[in-house]
Amino acid sequence: MLMIHAWHQAQGNKRHKVLIPDTAHGTNPATAALCGYEVVPIASDGVLSAEAVAAAMDNDVAALMVTNPNTLGLFESNIREICELVHSRGGLVYCDGANLNALLGICRPGDLGIDVMHFNLHKTFATPHGGGGPGAGPVGVTAELEPFLPLPIIVKEGETYRLDSDRPESVGRLRAFASQFGILIRAHAYVLSMGAQGLKKATELAVLNANYVRARLEGSYHLPYKERSLHEVIFSDIDLPNNCHTLDVAKRLLDYGFHPPTIYFPLVVQGALMIEPTETESQLALDEFCDALLAIAEEAKTHPELLHQAPVNARTRRLDETLAARKPKLRWVRREA
């Protein structure tokens, strides 16, 4: 987003808005706001429409931020038309690469009209994520944004390399040192070991696994969008009986020995349950997970108190999550016996 801002400045544009679909990750509006932009949410019905973008696109819009596939697990089927529309009105298109594991080896974002895209290494390229390790992500840009890339740039000269910091239009350094260099090396080694065909196979298996889960659970859990899923499938708690909700399902999964998937996101789905198996999950593991969810759906009908009280087998019972969020206790204090 800093590069987009710098590009507009170089063009003499004083644009101050960024369009973001309602299915976006929260990091997207946060990033735009940190860069000083006004965030303009765009309503979508599963996928973004060119008409919705056209209605919001004016001379104050610097960029559209879009995730493809989006957080509903759906491919943004209008993406080329949308990119052409944004470009025709002087804007750029940023793509959140969080879900690249549904596209890798299948299509190229640049061919869709994307101007700049970051690559999440933790899901598509096998590096740790969150508490499991530091985040790091390369960024790909079109030729017109290349002068604005962060410093330093690695330049190859013959058989050697050097760092080039003499780039007056660059947005500058983003980190004082070399960032999470080891994570980048790990992802690079993964790419080399997999090869082009291996990466494509990983994508195909990630999509297959998500659709396998969808096929097993559809009918027992409400499926809000009927379009074909890609790397993930989203269910809702609309059809759960006896005042059972997504949080109850997640807590009950702990009793079956499974860490719950993401819940209550994306926000456009009531009681969302986001299931996102990667390519490494075996059919046996997927079947055990689906069997647990199917059993929980049946318990919601016959023994709802099991869901309301869950987890009952865990060392720690259900926490007051509202209180924990509002009054967190971040320091451990030893209690005398």
C-alpha positions as CSV (number, residue, x, y, z in Angstrom):
1,M,0.0,0.0,0.0
2,L,3.0,2.3,0.6
3,M,4.1,1.6,-3.0
4,I,0.6,2.4,-4.3
5,H,0.7,5.7,-2.3
6,A,4.1,6.5,-3.7
7,W,3.0,5.7,-7.3
8,H,0.0,8.1,-7.0
9,Q,2.2,10.8,-5.6
10,A,4.6,10.4,-8.5
11,Q,1.6,10.9,-10.9
12,G,0.5,14.0,-9.0
13,N,-2.6,12.3,-7.7
14,K,-4.0,13.2,-4.3
15,R,-6.3,10.2,-3.8
16,H,-7.4,9.3,-0.3
17,K,-9.8,6.3,-0.5
18,V,-9.3,2.6,-0.7
19,L,-12.2,0.2,-1.7
20,I,-12.4,-3.0,0.3
21,P,-15.0,-5.8,0.0
22,D,-17.0,-6.8,3.0
23,T,-15.4,-10.3,2.8
24,A,-11.9,-8.9,3.4
25,H,-9.5,-10.0,6.1
26,G,-9.3,-7.4,8.9
27,T,-5.7,-6.7,8.0
28,N,-6.8,-5.1,4.7
29,P,-8.7,-2.1,6.2
30,A,-6.1,-1.9,9.0
31,T,-3.3,-1.6,6.4
32,A,-5.1,1.0,4.4
33,A,-5.9,3.0,7.5
34,L,-2.2,2.8,8.7
35,C,-1.2,4.2,5.3
36,G,-3.5,7.2,5.8
37,Y,-6.4,6.1,3.6
38,E,-10.1,6.3,4.1
39,V,-11.6,2.8,3.9
40,V,-14.7,2.4,1.8
41,P,-16.4,-1.0,2.3
42,I,-18.1,-2.6,-0.7
43,A,-21.0,-5.0,-0.3
44,S,-20.7,-8.3,-2.1
45,D,-23.0,-11.2,-2.5
46,G,-20.5,-14.0,-2.3
47,V,-18.3,-12.4,-5.0
48,L,-17.6,-8.8,-5.8
49,S,-19.5,-7.3,-8.8
50,A,-18.2,-4.9,-11.3
51,E,-21.4,-2.8,-10.8
52,A,-20.7,-2.4,-7.0
53,V,-17.1,-1.3,-7.7
54,A,-18.2,1.1,-10.4
55,A,-20.6,2.8,-8.1
56,A,-17.9,3.5,-5.6
57,M,-15.0,4.2,-8.0
58,D,-14.3,7.9,-8.3
59,N,-11.2,10.2,-8.7
60,D,-10.5,10.0,-4.9
61,V,-10.0,6.2,-5.0
62,A,-6.4,5.1,-5.0
63,A,-6.9,1.4,-5.0
64,L,-9.1,-1.7,-4.6
65,M,-7.9,-4.3,-2.1
66,V,-9.2,-7.7,-2.9
67,T,-8.5,-11.3,-1.8
68,N,-8.9,-14.0,-4.5
69,P,-10.2,-16.5,-3.7
70,N,-12.0,-14.6,-1.1
71,T,-12.6,-15.6,2.5
72,L,-15.8,-17.4,1.6
73,G,-13.6,-19.8,-0.4
74,L,-15.0,-18.5,-3.7
75,F,-13.1,-17.4,-6.8
76,E,-13.8,-13.8,-7.7
77,S,-15.2,-14.6,-11.1
78,N,-15.5,-10.9,-12.1
79,I,-11.9,-10.0,-11.3
80,R,-10.6,-9.2,-14.8
81,E,-13.6,-6.9,-15.5
82,I,-13.2,-5.2,-12.1
83,C,-9.4,-4.7,-12.6
84,E,-10.0,-3.1,-16.0
85,L,-12.6,-0.8,-14.5
86,V,-10.3,0.3,-11.6
87,H,-7.5,0.9,-14.1
88,S,-9.7,2.9,-16.5
89,R,-10.5,5.3,-13.6
90,G,-6.9,5.7,-12.5
91,G,-6.7,3.3,-9.6
92,L,-4.6,0.3,-8.8
93,V,-5.5,-3.2,-7.6
94,Y,-3.9,-4.8,-4.6
95,C,-4.5,-8.5,-4.0
96,D,-4.1,-10.2,-0.6
97,G,-2.3,-13.4,-1.3
98,A,-3.5,-15.2,1.8
99,N,-5.4,-17.8,-0.3
100,L,-2.8,-18.3,-3.0
101,N,-2.8,-22.0,-2.2
102,A,-6.0,-22.3,-4.2
103,L,-4.4,-20.8,-7.4
104,L,-0.7,-21.7,-7.4
105,G,0.2,-23.4,-10.6
106,I,-3.3,-22.9,-12.0
107,C,-3.4,-19.2,-12.8
108,R,-1.2,-16.1,-12.6
109,P,-2.6,-13.1,-10.7
110,G,-0.9,-10.7,-13.0
111,D,-2.9,-12.1,-15.9
112,L,-6.1,-11.2,-14.0
113,G,-5.0,-7.5,-13.8
114,I,-3.5,-7.4,-10.3
115,D,-0.9,-4.7,-9.8
116,V,0.6,-5.7,-6.5
117,M,0.3,-8.8,-4.3
118,H,1.9,-10.1,-1.2
119,F,2.4,-13.9,-0.7
120,N,1.6,-15.4,2.7
121,L,4.4,-17.9,3.2
122,H,2.8,-19.7,6.1
123,K,0.0,-21.4,4.3
124,T,1.0,-21.7,0.6
125,F,4.7,-22.1,1.2
126,A,4.9,-24.2,4.4
127,T,6.4,-21.8,6.9
128,P,5.2,-21.4,10.6
129,H,2.3,-19.1,11.3
130,G,1.2,-17.0,14.3
131,G,2.5,-18.6,17.6
132,G,4.4,-21.2,15.5
133,G,6.9,-18.7,14.1
134,P,7.5,-15.3,12.7
135,G,5.6,-14.0,9.7
136,A,7.3,-12.9,6.5
137,G,6.1,-12.3,3.0
138,P,7.5,-11.3,-0.4
139,V,5.6,-8.9,-2.6
140,G,5.2,-9.0,-6.4
141,V,4.5,-5.9,-8.4
142,T,4.0,-4.9,-12.0
143,A,6.7,-3.1,-13.9
144,E,5.3,0.4,-13.3
145,L,5.5,-0.2,-9.5
146,E,9.0,-1.7,-9.5
147,P,10.8,1.7,-8.9
148,F,8.9,2.0,-5.6
149,L,9.9,-1.4,-4.1
150,P,11.4,-1.3,-0.6
151,L,15.2,-1.1,-0.1
152,P,17.5,-2.7,-0.6
153,I,17.0,-4.5,-3.9
154,I,19.0,-7.6,-4.8
155,V,20.6,-7.1,-8.2
156,K,22.3,-9.9,-10.1
157,E,25.5,-9.0,-12.0
158,G,27.0,-12.0,-13.9
159,E,27.3,-14.8,-11.4
160,T,27.2,-12.6,-8.3
161,Y,24.7,-10.5,-6.4
162,R,24.8,-7.1,-4.7
163,L,22.4,-4.9,-2.7
164,D,21.2,-1.8,-4.5
165,S,20.0,1.1,-2.3
166,D,20.3,3.9,-4.9
167,R,16.7,4.0,-5.8
168,P,15.3,7.5,-5.2
169,E,11.6,6.6,-5.7
170,S,11.7,3.6,-3.3
171,V,9.4,3.7,-0.2
172,G,12.5,3.0,1.8
173,R,13.4,0.3,4.3
174,L,10.6,-1.5,6.1
175,R,12.8,-3.1,8.7
176,A,16.1,-2.0,10.2
177,F,17.8,-5.4,9.4
178,A,17.1,-8.3,7.1
179,S,13.6,-9.2,8.5
180,Q,12.8,-12.8,9.1
181,F,15.4,-14.1,6.7
182,G,15.3,-17.7,7.8
183,I,11.6,-17.9,7.0
184,L,12.2,-16.7,3.5
185,I,15.0,-19.3,3.0
186,R,12.6,-22.0,4.3
187,A,9.9,-21.1,1.8
188,H,12.5,-20.9,-1.0
189,A,13.8,-24.4,-0.2
190,Y,10.2,-25.6,-0.2
191,V,9.6,-24.2,-3.7
192,L,12.8,-25.7,-5.0
193,S,12.0,-29.1,-3.5
194,M,8.4,-29.2,-4.8
195,G,9.0,-27.9,-8.3
196,A,6.3,-26.5,-10.6
197,Q,4.4,-29.7,-10.8
198,G,4.6,-30.3,-7.1
199,L,3.3,-26.9,-6.3
200,K,0.4,-27.3,-8.7
201,K,-0.4,-30.7,-7.1
202,A,-0.5,-29.2,-3.6
203,T,-3.0,-26.6,-4.9
204,E,-5.2,-29.4,-6.4
205,L,-5.1,-31.4,-3.2
206,A,-6.0,-28.4,-1.0
207,V,-9.0,-27.7,-3.2
208,L,-9.9,-31.4,-3.2
209,N,-9.7,-31.7,0.6
210,A,-11.9,-28.7,1.2
211,N,-14.6,-30.0,-1.2
212,Y,-14.4,-33.4,0.4
213,V,-15.2,-31.9,3.8
214,R,-18.0,-29.9,2.1
215,A,-19.5,-33.0,0.6
216,R,-19.4,-34.9,3.9
217,L,-20.9,-32.1,6.0
218,E,-23.4,-30.5,3.6
219,G,-26.9,-31.3,4.9
220,S,-25.9,-31.5,8.5
221,Y,-24.6,-27.9,8.6
222,H,-26.0,-25.0,6.6
223,L,-24.0,-24.0,3.5
224,P,-24.7,-20.3,2.9
225,Y,-23.1,-20.2,-0.6
226,K,-23.8,-22.8,-3.2
227,E,-21.0,-21.9,-5.6
228,R,-18.1,-24.4,-5.8
229,S,-15.6,-24.1,-3.0
230,L,-11.9,-23.7,-3.5
231,H,-9.4,-24.0,-0.7
232,E,-11.9,-23.6,2.1
233,V,-15.6,-24.1,2.8
234,I,-17.8,-21.9,5.1
235,F,-20.7,-23.3,7.0
236,S,-23.1,-21.4,9.4
237,D,-25.0,-22.3,12.6
238,I,-28.4,-21.3,11.2
239,D,-29.8,-24.8,11.1
240,L,-28.5,-25.9,14.5
241,P,-31.4,-26.7,16.9
242,N,-31.9,-26.2,20.7
243,N,-30.1,-22.8,20.9
244,C,-26.8,-24.4,19.8
245,H,-24.3,-22.1,18.1
246,T,-20.9,-22.1,16.4
247,L,-19.0,-21.5,19.7
248,D,-20.7,-24.6,21.2
249,V,-19.6,-26.7,18.2
250,A,-16.0,-25.4,18.5
251,K,-15.9,-26.1,22.2
252,R,-17.3,-29.6,21.7
253,L,-14.7,-30.3,19.1
254,L,-12.1,-30.1,21.9
255,D,-13.8,-33.0,23.6
256,Y,-13.3,-35.0,20.4
257,G,-9.6,-34.1,20.3
258,F,-9.7,-31.5,17.6
259,H,-8.5,-27.9,17.6
260,P,-11.5,-25.9,16.3
261,P,-11.2,-24.2,13.0
262,T,-11.7,-20.4,12.6
263,I,-15.2,-19.3,13.9
264,Y,-17.4,-16.3,13.3
265,F,-15.4,-15.2,10.3
266,P,-16.0,-14.1,7.6
267,L,-18.3,-11.6,9.3
268,V,-20.8,-11.7,6.4
269,V,-21.9,-15.2,7.4
270,Q,-24.0,-15.7,10.6
271,G,-22.2,-18.0,13.0
272,A,-19.5,-18.8,10.4
273,L,-17.5,-22.0,10.7
274,M,-14.5,-21.7,8.4
275,I,-12.9,-25.1,7.5
276,E,-9.6,-24.8,5.6
277,P,-7.8,-28.1,5.3
278,T,-4.4,-27.9,3.6
279,E,-3.0,-30.3,1.0
280,T,-1.2,-32.3,3.7
281,E,-4.3,-33.6,5.4
282,S,-4.9,-37.3,4.7
283,Q,-8.4,-38.7,4.0
284,L,-8.2,-40.6,7.3
285,A,-7.7,-37.3,9.2
286,L,-10.4,-35.6,7.3
287,D,-12.8,-38.4,7.9
288,E,-12.1,-38.4,11.7
289,F,-12.7,-34.6,11.7
290,C,-15.9,-34.9,9.7
291,D,-17.1,-37.8,11.8
292,A,-16.7,-35.6,14.9
293,L,-18.6,-32.7,13.4
294,L,-21.4,-35.0,12.3
295,A,-21.6,-36.5,15.8
296,I,-21.8,-33.0,17.2
297,A,-24.6,-32.0,14.8
298,E,-26.5,-35.1,16.1
299,E,-25.8,-34.2,19.7
300,A,-27.3,-30.7,19.1
301,K,-30.6,-32.5,18.4
302,T,-30.5,-35.2,21.1
303,H,-28.2,-33.9,23.9
304,P,-27.7,-30.1,23.4
305,E,-26.5,-29.8,27.0
306,L,-23.2,-31.5,25.9
307,L,-22.6,-28.6,23.5
308,H,-23.7,-25.9,26.0
309,Q,-21.3,-27.3,28.7
310,A,-18.4,-28.2,26.4
311,P,-15.6,-28.7,26.8
312,V,-16.2,-31.3,29.5
313,N,-13.0,-33.4,29.0
314,A,-10.5,-30.6,28.7
315,R,-8.3,-29.7,31.7
316,T,-9.8,-26.2,31.6
317,R,-13.5,-25.6,31.2
318,R,-15.1,-23.0,29.0
319,L,-13.8,-19.5,29.7
320,D,-15.8,-16.2,29.9
321,E,-14.3,-15.0,26.6
322,T,-16.1,-11.6,26.7
323,L,-14.6,-10.9,30.1
324,A,-11.2,-12.2,29.0
325,A,-11.2,-9.8,26.0
326,R,-12.3,-6.8,28.0
327,K,-10.2,-7.5,31.1
328,P,-7.3,-9.7,30.1
329,K,-4.9,-11.0,32.7
330,L,-1.6,-11.1,31.0
331,R,0.6,-12.0,33.9
332,W,0.8,-15.3,35.7
333,V,0.6,-15.1,39.5
334,R,1.5,-18.0,41.7
335,R,-1.2,-19.0,44.2
336,E,-0.1,-20.3,47.5
337,A,-1.5,-23.7,48.4
